[in-house]
Structure formats: structure tokens, C-alpha cells
């Protein structure tokens, strides 16, 4: 770890990087201009980021991990090293997030002037759509079905108040009082990735009875993953860690069991439904998430699943051999619409194309060369009402984009069904009637299973401890590798 020339800095930055060589180099160049001492965990990627950092930024304190410690473990190692600098504030920054030049100084100035706030964050905008907010912090209410709520998500050119009092902020760019981290600890090692930042914010606010702020004039831009290929990894950690978060932070009893009940109900529903329709990657991912949460097994995922690994990829000959003349696109994420159309051209499809989209987007899609544009209604039963019409149209192929949910019955309304993933089409089961029945039955089944399993999750999980893979780095930093927290320094430090 390179030594820093900065003595007791005001702000130190903790970064974790994994196969984001160019973005992290851009970020480090910006932090160097701002003279912010920076501590980076390189999570054993294959893009040469560690060597590039050593070469271009020798003053950066680099921790080269021999394994992928996840976003949580990587952040923790960098944060523990940064805290040893004596800094007043620590800022977590994702390797694909880019704070504007005055962002960090605005956050530290705010915390200087407002001692009743324990952390501060900027407004996070989306890199590919810089006028669109990812979020402006958010809040957590465990008496709601969806307890974690990001504020102003996807608002375009929003008018924001100067300061928002928030319950949590994303660790893609989050400044925290360093002394609070030294006392309370860094991220809970159990999370590996996702929900660890929400957990940290809740712990800090509870311990110090202080607030969090989004300073909206401070801006950062983040490579939001909404149009990236579906990864079972994200689904697994969102579901497993969500159960941990609710179990550990709900205040018990009464209405605050609602979030736990709904989370379990939805998880059981999705396991059942995805099993019936044959979306086996989602089924296995969700089963693993529930099983591991039930056993209290956290940290990394033992059985990483690759989407479409065992599926048949559709090529140009498929359209000719199967006489594909009519295609329906059942779109979920509109960013994938153009790539789907481009792929159909590449595969020499001459089929007529219809589209099924959200009801609010019908007028938008009517501007394009679709034969018909169908509206998808919201609700539990309403989305099924259009299914008979779609089936009557005798589509040869229905295409939908892979996302975090199992396919709707409408995505199986043709003779053949396909999933668009990572610029390819893969065959999928077409079971519209069975899917409709499973969709309806999943609700009472999910409720029963939630009632059966809820008591198991009413007891909070114990604090997480570092994985053995982090031992070498933690000893190097001077922290007890069995505890992995700033208050557990080694005796020989």
C-alpha cells in the first residue's frame, strides 16, 4: 500500500473496483486534482486495473485483493485503510460513479456547518441519461410493503429543494463522519453486495440520533445498470439481503411485520410461478436466496448461475425452418427495444412485428412501424385480460427481454417463445394457460408460505464477519481479520 503525503486529511475516499479500468482511472484523475487521498481495493479483476493504477497514480493507496470480495468487502478494506489516515470525513465512491468537481467539497462543507447530520450524499444522475435522476437519497419505512424507497427516481430535470432529509443514501457516492465509522463500524460484511449501504445508514442514524442529507446542488453521475444484461447475481443478492435488512431493522410487532410478510410472500410466489412456467434460472436463483437466508448463510453466493447457459440460441435458420411470419415483442425495459429490432434484422427476419407495452407508452410506440400496438394494464388480473386477444392473433414467436421477473403469461402467447438477453435470442417454454393459472394460484400460495415461514425471520441475524479471503488484506491494514472493524486493531499496529 503506497504511503500518502497527506497528514490527517479532511476527506479521504474509499473505492472498490472490479473490471472497470477506464472509469476508475477517470475517477482517480479527478480525485488527484482535488488532492483527496484515495484508498482503492482492486477486487481481482482481469482488466489490468491494478497495474494501471500503480503506474498512473503511485500516490493512491492500492489494496490488490487475491479474490473478489464483493462491493461490500472491497469497500470495507478501502474504508478501513482510509480511516487509519485520521480523516474527518470518509466518502465511499463506486468505480463507475463520477462526482462533479465541487461535489465532495459541497458535502464536507455541509457536514461542517450542520453537526446534526451524520452523513450526506449528492443527487445521483444517470451517466447515459445525464438529465435523469437515479435517486436523491431515499427513506426506509418497515410498515410499508416496499420499505426502501429511492426518491425522485428517474425524474427528468427535476426541481429539487436545496437539502433533502433522507433515511439512507447509496454508497455509489456517500460521505460519512469518519469518527462515527470508527465507533459504529464499516459496512456489515454479510451483504457482499447490495443493501449494505442502507443497513449502514440505518445503524448510524439509530446510534447517533442524527439525520442524513441529500445536498442536491452536489451532483454525481453513475452508470446505472437498467439496460445491462440480466444477471441472476443481482436478483439473488437483492432478495437474500432484503430479508436480512428487514429482519435486522424492523422494530418488531404490529404493522412493521408487513414488510417482512410481503417480502416472503412475493419470494414464495415467484419461486412457484417461475417453476411452473419453466424459467429455471430465476426459479433456482430465488430458491437459493431463500434457502441461504433461512440458514443464515450470507457473504458470497456459492452457486452462481449464468443466465441462458443451457438454453438454445436462435439463429437465422430458425426463422426460415419455423416459418416465422408474425412476431410479438412483449417489452419490459424499453432500452432493449431497439437492440431486439436490430437483432431481428440481423437474423434476416421478414416477419411483421407487433408490440405489447405499458398502457402509458402506447402513443409513443404508435409512431413506429408496428402493425399493432397493444396496451398492458396494471394490476393483478387486468394484465391477463389481453391474453385471449394475443393468442387469437396466432403469433409464431413472442419475444420478451430478460429482467428480474419471470415472464408474464403474455410473453408465452405464441407458438414459440424467446427471451432476448445480451444481444441474442434464446428459446423458452410457451405455457400461456398454465402460466395464467400459476399466476392466480401464486397469490394464496405465497400468503400461506409467508405465514408458515415468517416467525423464522423475526429474530435479527448476528453481525457479519469478514470472509477468510479478506484475511491477508486486513492484516496488512492492521485490523483483526476475525472482526474486520476499525475498533479491532491488531496489537502490533
N, C-alpha and C positions, 0 to 999 in steps of 0.2 A: 504494500500500500504506500503510494507516494506521499511524502510529507507535505503539508500545506504551509505556505508562508504566512497565512492569516492566523493571528493570535486572538482568541476569544472573539470570533466574528459575530456580527449581529444576526445574520441569517446564514444558514447552511442548507444545501439542497441534497436530498436523498432521491436517487433514481435507480430503477431496476430496468434493465434492457434485455430483450430476447429477440434476436433476429430482426432488429430494426436499426441496422447500422447507420444508414443515411439520416433518418430522423433524429437519432440520438446525437450524432455528430453536429447537426444543426443546432440542437438544443444546447449542447455543451459550448458551442461557439458563442451563443447568446449569453449564457451564464458567465463565461470568461470575460466578456465585455463589461458585465455588471460587477465583476470582481466578487462573485459569490463562490466561496469554497464548496466544492461539489464532491459527493461520495456516490460511486456507482457500483452496483452489483451487476456483473455480466453473467447471465444465467446459462452459460454453457451452450450458447447458440452456435450456428455453423456459418455465420455470415462474416466472420472476421472482425466483429465489432471490438473485441478486447484488444487485439493488436492495433487497430486503427486508433483507439482511444489512447493507448500507450504512446503511439507515435505522434499524434497531433496535439494531445493535451496531457503532457507529462505532469502537470501540477494537479490533475484530477486524482483523487484517491480511488483507485480501482480495486475492487474485490472480484476476482475471477473465480466463480464457482465451478466446481467439477461436475455439477449436476444442475438440473432445472429445479430451483427451489420455489417456483411459482411467483406470482406477483407479490404475495404476502411475505414469503420468506426472503425474497430478494430485497424488498423494501426494508424489511426488518434489519438485515445485515447492514445495508447502507445507512439506515437511520441510527443504529447503534454506534457505528463508526462516527457519524456526524455529531451525535450528542456528546461524544468524548472531546469534541473541539471546544466545548463550553459555550456554544452558540446560544443566543437568546431565543431565536425562533428557528424552527425546522420546517422546510417546505418539501412535501412529497410531490414529485412530478413524474408522470408516465413518460416513457421514452418516445411516445407518439403524440405528446401534448406539447404545445408551444406557447408559453406566456408572452404577451406583448412586453416591450422593453420596460415599461413603467409598472407592470403588473405586480411584481414582487415588492417593489418599494411602496406601492399603494397599500398592499396588505400589511406590511410591517408598520407603516405609519398609522394605519387604522388601529392595530393592536396596541401601539404605543399610547394612543390617545384614549383608548377605551378598555380599561382594565377589567370590565365586567364581561368581556368576551374571551373565550378560551381558544377559539380557532376562527380563521377567516379564509374565504375562498373567492376566486373571481367568478364572473359569469363565463360559462364554458360554451363556446361556439363550435360548430362542426366544420372541420377543415375543408371538406369537399363542398360545403354549402355555407360559406362564411357569414351569411346574413341570418342563419338559422341557429337558434339555441339548442344545445344538447340539454342543458339544465342551468338553473341559477340556484343551486343547492336544493334542499327539499326538507321534508319533515317525516316523522315516523309516529303513527298512531295505531296502537295494537288493539283498539276497539273497532277497527275497520277491516273489511275483507282483504284489502290491499294495503298493508300497513306502511310500506315505504313508498313515498310519493315524491318524484322529482318535479320541481316547479318550473313552469314555463317551457316544458319540453316541446321542442320542435316549433316554438313560436318564431315567426319571421319578423325581423327588425322590431323586436318588442320595445315598448316603452316601460322601463323598469324604474322603480324608486331607487334612490342612491344606495340605500342599505336595506337588505332583507334579513330579518332574524330567521335563522334556519336551524333545523334539528340535526342535519348532517350535511356533509359535502363529499363529493367524490375525491378520492385520493389521486385522481389524474392531475390535480393541482390543488393542494390543500396545505395551508400554513397553520402550524400549531405552536403554542408556547412550549419551548423546549423543557422547562422545569416541570411542566405538567407531565410530559412524556417520561422524564426521568423518575417521577414518583409513581405514575399510574402504569407505565409500561408502554411498549410499542404495540403493533398490531397483534391480535390473537393468532398464534401460529397455526391453529387448527384450520383456518379458512382456505389456505393455499392460494385461492384467487376468488374474487367477488364477495361482497358483503362485509369484508374485513374493515373497510373504511366506515361503513355505517355503524358497526359494532364499536369501533374506536371512538367515534363522535359521541355515541350514547354513553359510553363509560366515562369519558371526560366530563360531559355535561352533568352526569349524575354525581360524580365525585366532587366537583368544584361548584356546583350550582351556578354555573355560568352559561352564557349563550354562545351560539355560533352565528357568524355573519357571512352573507354574500355581499361583497363590495362590487357593485355592478359596473362601476366605471373601470374596474380592473378586468381585463379580458384575457382569456387563453383559448387556443384552438386545439381541438382534439380529433383524432382520426376515428370517428365513431363507427362501430362495426355493423351498422344496419344492413349494408349491401355486400357484406362479405359472405363467403360460402358458409352454410350451416355447419356448425361443429358440435357434435354431441358433448364435447368437453364443457361448452358454455351451459348447455342445458343441465348437465349433471351438477355442476357446482352451484348454479343458481338455485336448484331445487334442494339439494342437500344442505347448503349453507343457509338457505332461507329458513329451514326448520330449526337449525341451530340458533339463528338470530332471534327468532320468535320465542323459542324455549328459554333462552337466556335473558331476555329483556322484557318480556311481558310482566306486568306487576301482579299477576295471579288473580284468579277468581272473576266472577261477574262477566261483563261484556268483553273483557280482554282475553277471554278464551276464543273469541270469534275468529281472530286472525289465525290461530293455531288450527281450529276446526276447519276453516275454509282451505287453508294450505294443504291439510291432509286429504280433505275431500277431493280437491282438484287433482292432487297427485294420484290418488287411487282411481279416479275417473279416467285419467289419461293413460294409466297403465292398462286398464281394462280395454278401453276403446282402441288404443294402438295395437293391442294384441289381436283383437277381433279383425281389424282391417288389414293386418299384415305389415304394418310399419315397424319392423322389428328393431331397427336401430333406436328409435325413440322408446319403444317398449323396454328394451334392455337397459338403456340409459336411465330411465326413470326407476326401474326396479333396483338398479344399483344404488341410485341416490337414496331411495327409501331404506333399503337394506343397510347401507352404511350408516345412515343417520340413526336408525334403530339400534344398531350395535355400538353407536358412539365412535365409529371409525371415521376419523377426519384426516386432514392432511391431503396428500396426493391421492389420485384415483388409481386403483390397482389394475383396472381392466379397461383401458382406454379403447373406445370404439371409433372406428373410421367409417364415416357415412359413405354408403354406396360401394363399400369394399366388395361385397358379394352380390351386387346387382348386375344385370345385363345392360350394357351400354347400347343405346340405339344409334345405328349408323344410317347412311343414306339408303342402303339396300332395304332397310326396314320399311320405309315409306313406299317403296315400289312393291315389295313382296306382300305387304299387308293392304295394299290399295288404299292408302290413307288419303281421303279426299276432303274430309271435314275435320277441323281441329277446333277445340275449345281451350282457351287459356283461362284457368281459374287462378287469378293473380292475388297474391297476398302482399308482397313487397314490390311496389311499383318500380323500384330501381332495377329489378330483374326483367321488366317487360321488354325493353329494347334488346338486351342480350338474348332473350328467348326468340324474338323475331329474327335477329341476326343469325342465330343458330339454325332456325328453320330454313332460311335461305341457303345457308352453307350446306345443309343436308339435302338440297335440291327438292324441297317440298313445294308442290304446286297447290296444296290444299287451300280451300277457303278457311278463314280464321275468324272465329267469334271470341268474345272476351266476357268474363264474369268478374265484376269488380265491386267495390264498396258502393253503396247507393249514392253517396255524396260525390262519387267520381264518374258517374255515368256521362254527364255532359262533357267532361274532359275527354273521355275516350271516344265519344261520338265524332270528334274532329278527325279521327284517323280512319284508315281503310279497313275497318272491321265490318263483316257482313251484318252482325248483330252485336249489340252491347246489352248485357244483362246486369241487373242490379242485385247485389247481395244485401239482404236486410239483416238487421241486428236482432239479437235476442237468442232464445234457446230453441224455439220451434220455428220461428219465422224464416231462418235461413234454409230450412228444408222444403219450404213451400214451392220453390222454383225447381226442385229436383225432377218432378214428373215432366216438366216442360223440356228440361235439358235432355232427359232420357229419350223423349219423343223425337228429338232432333237427330237421333242416331249418329252421334259423333263417332268417328273412327278412333280418335285419340283425344284424350283430355290431359292437358299439361298443367301442373302446378309447381310453384317454386318451393324448395325445401326451406323450412323455417323451424322455429322452436315448438311448433304444434304438429300433431298428427294431421293427416289430410282430412279435409271435410268430405262428407258424402258427395257433394257436388263435384269434387275432384276425381270421382270414380264413376261419373255418369255416362261414360262412353264405352265402346267395345274394348278399348285398351286404355291404360293409364300410364302416365310417365311423370317423373319428378325431375325438374331442372336443378342441377347442382354443379357449381364450379365449371360452367360453360359446357356442360354435357347433359344429355337426357338419359334417364335410366328407367327401365320398366318397373312398374309397381302393380300390386293387386288392384283389380277393379271390382269392388263389392259394395255398390251403392245402397242396395236394400238392407243388407246385413249391417252396413255402416250406419244407416239411419236408425235401425233398431238398437244397435250398440250405443249410439249417441243418446237415445232416450233412456235406456236402461242404466247408463253410466251414472246418472244423477242419483237415483236412490241407492245404487250400489256404493257409490262414493260416500254418501252420507252415512250409510251403515258402517263401512270400513273406518271412516273417520271416528265415529263413536267408539268403535272397538279399540282403536289404537291411540286415542288422544291422551289417555292417562299416562302412557309411557313417556310422553314428551312434556309433561307438566313439571318435571324435575330438571332444573338447569344442568347443562353439561359443564364439567370442570374446565378450568383454563387449559389451553393448549400448550404443548411443549415443543421445542424445535425437533425436526427430524434428525436422524443420525447423520444425514448427508450435509447438514449445516455445521457439524462439529468443528471441522478444520477452520472455517472462516470465523466462527465465534471465538475460538481460542486465540486466533490471530488478532481479533479486535480487543480481546481481553475480557470477554464475557463468559460466564459459566454456561457451557453448551447444554446443560440439562435444563436450564431455566430460560436462557435467551432473552433476558430483560436488562435494562440499564442499571437497575438496582442490584444486580447479581454479578458484580465484578469479581474477577479472579483475584486471589490473594497476592499473586505475584505481579499484578498490574502496576 
